[in-house]
Amino acid sequence: MRIDVLTLFPEMFDAPLSYSILKRAQDQNVVEVVLSNIRDFATDSYRKVDDKPYGGGPGMVMMPGPVFDCFEHVQPQAPDPGRVIILTPQGQPLTQQKAVALSKEPRLVLIAGRYEGFDERIRTGLGAEQISIGDYVLSGGELAAMVLIDAVVRLLPGALGDDDSSADDSFSNDLLEYPQYTRPDVFRDMRVPDILLSGDHGKIAQWRNEQRIERTKKWRPDVYEKHINGNARNDEK
Ligand code: ADE
């Protein structure tokens, strides 16, 4: 997969891309992340990329020119035109299901904005979809783009080590994860559940499944509702 990021702050991405799974995935050519600075495509001597909103109002708006020029420079660099995504609190929520869908694309082109927002012609003219990472407002789309990249890349074949797997992740099958324990079996008088020490893999799997259901019911009733509805739909098939 190739992920292009159009941003005013490419350096913000350095740290998240330099560690752990994201680093390994790039080193092993599972993903290529290409950062482009929108400001490099400003046309005036002040390198201006934003301006006051028509009609008045607070703040500044990202101008279409530099974003279009940056996009048109980057897009021909790979054969697949890519799925174009603007990070904005107005977007569709990023869910695990959405991350799975995005992980099947050969190319993503992410546009991260600053200021009060984007000139609307950026969205319409580039045919971009909008994604939000939650119902709160960040000071820019960069952190949201990094969250999206992390959620997507770890799902790519070869991104996780052999011992890891995303199959039991929270939200797979619309359930949260089961509780995990490691050594020691007693820590400050807190014991690991006996069943996990029993060696009975069938019983352990059943216990874990029950735990997933219990925790989801208790902590995320909204997710549990989806689990029930999803199972009902599967039963009808
Ligand atoms: N930009 C600012 N806030 C955001 C959010 N919640 N999600 C995605 N992009 C954003």
Residues whose N, C-alpha, C, O or C-beta is under 5 A from the ligand:
A	BS01	ADE	L87 T88 P89 I131 S132 I133 G134 Y136 V137 L138 S139 G140 G141 A144
